[in-house]
Amino acid sequence: LLDAFAPAFHVLVFGDDASLWRAALDDARTLRAQGVAVRLLAVRDDDATPEGADAVLRDPGLHAHATWGALPAAVYVLRPDQHVCARWKVGGTTRVANAID
């Protein structure tokens, strides 16, 4: 999984929560406009491709979910050096922009 990452912040959104995805997408767009390199990745157990996804990691058996300890509606933010700098496991009101700023 980590071999696919480029030198940028990576936001992994687990599951199919549309409002959580929209908030992450809005934050990614705002950060990009400020010159911050951000990639938005959907980790999903279905075949859908959310609007604005830089990549979709298919996880039909939920193995990636289990490995990361992520329930649906979890968000992980990785720094460019691939260390986790923020995570929230179930929804929450934390915004990606706050985690990266």
Buried (B, 14 or more C-beta within 10 A) or exposed (E): EEEEBEEBBBBBBBBBBEEBBEBBBBBBBBBBEEEBEBBBBBBBBEEEEBEBBBBBBEBEEBEBBEEBEBEBBBBBBBBBEEEEEBBBBBBEEBBBBEBBE
